[in-house]
Amino acid sequence: MIQKPDPTQETLVLNMGPQHPSTHGVLRVVLHCDGEYVLDAEPVIGYGHRMHELIGEVRDHRGFYANVGRMDYGGALSFGHGHILAVERMLPDLEVPERAEYLRVITTELNRVASHLLWFGAFLLDLGAFTPILYSFDDREAILDLLEHVTGARLTFSYMRVGGVAADVDKDWCDGVIAFVKRMRERVPMYHKLVTGNIIFRKRVEDVGHITRDMALKYGCTGPVIRGSGIPYDVRRSEPYSIYPELDFEIPTSERCDCMGRYNVRWEEIEQSLRIIEQAITKLPEGPVMADKVPKVIKAKGEVYQAVEAARGSLGYYIACDGTTSPYRMKIRVPSYSNLSILKELTRGILLSDLVAVMGSFDLVIPEIDR
Amino acid sequence: MQIQSPNILLIVVAAVVMVLYVFTNSAVLVWVERKVSAHIQRRPGPFEVGPFGLLQTAIDGLKLMAKQLIIPAKADKRIFMLAPVLSFVPPIAALLTVPFGKVVQVQNLDIGILFILSLAALNVLAILIAGWSSANKYSLFGAVRSVAQNIAYEIPLLLSLLTAVLWMGTLNLGELVDAQGGFWFVFTPFGFIAFVIYFVTGMAETNRAPFDLPEAESELTAGFHTEYSGMGFGLFFLGEYTNMILVSAIATSLFLGGYNLPFITLNGEGILWELIRVLIFLAKAYFLIFVMIWMRWTFPRVRFDQLLNLCWKVLIPFSLVNLAAAAIWIKAVGG
């Protein structure tokens, strides 16, 4: 419930959103302010509710697949990956070719880098710096070109299929990916020179939005938010799926617990994703990208829960089926929802400018929260 | 100096010329800002309208004029309409005393600096009443921030200008420039410190990033001018760019030797020499503006408390010490 303003208290109620430049979409935050200080911040969600879970219960599994990319416009491929893996777990006879699984991981990791670059630009935009987003979009553009070539889309990818992926890649594309990894590594020092060392930037993010380990665990934060508080939790390692056990990569964490910690973790994650892409592309096996026998109609019974690591944290699909073509119940656990829930406790008594910095450091994607 | 009877005709003509200059200057500066920011951000900037997109700002101005002026229902209408005018007129009036050349100066006042500073102080009033009359919480936040920021930053600004006034021993802008000649005030250690402090506070006075807190877009949507549309916003915009040229012009006159080259005093007579002097003055002023644009498109925004801390804990003590040191130096050595 939204707290009603108390006329006896000399506080100001400020509606931040649903249309506000730094709520990244249609999030509304009801602020109780004492001057510039935020006494209470209450997120109000649901403005972008599109009934994705209900649609999932009405349509069949393949019919719903196109929807999942719409939930997270930043990292649509990991949402697709989770859904396809969940559906495939209901089909024990299905043998997914290894090449398809590699391609899923390569594209998902490329998408993760693109998502982190988008976050970087938007975060700096929240802090009042206009230029970095155009630099990061330059690199993001290169990723989108690569992804467009293989998936046909640039934002809401629908690349994966039950039993494989939609299209195979050629050697030119693999060379392009390797060239991109090289280019991205060369560009990272430039970003650090432009932004990370900047004294104004550091003053804005250091010791702001301190999330202790206990708080992060209590609210079920995942992704860079929990790793920025020093807990090395990553679904790719803790609940391994796909080909991640075969790949060599680290889980970057930061003991800083503040916005700077989350910022550093995301930059290190970009490097780790580049490592994954590099390894996967050199190991990429030959063969088909689609399983031989995929059932045309999926009639499963029972329930599955499949978690994957999306760009913003742990993403889980719970699908319960009763033997018909569409699920009886579908529940999607999205990372931003849990990450946002910490906002109220975290922002008590901080400055309005810090609230913007804290929300920016969460990398919120509102359609994902509203679903 | 005897009191001269003001030549009304001259002042009217000059004021019209100055308004024309301000409009052209803003149009060109907006174009420059867009082009410079575009090149900083590796994009081409406007290039479609006119040669190199030069007419883009003219078209934008036309669009602003054609737009409907929306006044919020709960706004205090008279004050709401007054605020943009109040932010736009004082900088123009202040520009009348700026010595662009030896002759190209509309009115050389004995208290030129004082006159400019008192008009510049009206800017905060404009922002305050704009924020207050809009009946919008974001506008109010912007106005409150602006008042705190401007009052705080006026002190080091005054102190740094006072150092220059003390050094040269006059408040008259023309005499200040002549007193420096080729040996700019910025070449002395006191002048250098005062110049740096003045430039930082000047950026804060013009409310430009990284000190654009009153209109911090990501926090307060548009701050004090959230509710202004069309030319209401346009006048604030013009006021900001006029303020930029004013701040740079004062810096040029007091610290960078006005129309003189470094170590060369330009005393020649005739229209050609005067033209050269005006060009030198404008070149310096526009270089400072370029630096402002450069900083705006590179740095993030500072936080409100950090901004005030910087002022009260760094700029004011430094400018005070600098002023005292300059005073002692003048007494002991003789400036």
Interface residues (C-beta under 8 A of the other chain):
Chain A: L12 L14 H20 P21 S22 G35 E36 L124 L125 D126 L127 G128 A129 F130 T131 L134 Y135 D138 L194 V195 N198 I200 F201 K203 R204 L351 L352 S353 D354 V356
Chain B: S37 I40 Q41 R42 R43 K137 Y138 F141 V144 R145 A209 P210 D212 A216 E217 S218 E219 T221 W297 T298 F299 P300 R301 V302 R303 F304 D305 Q306
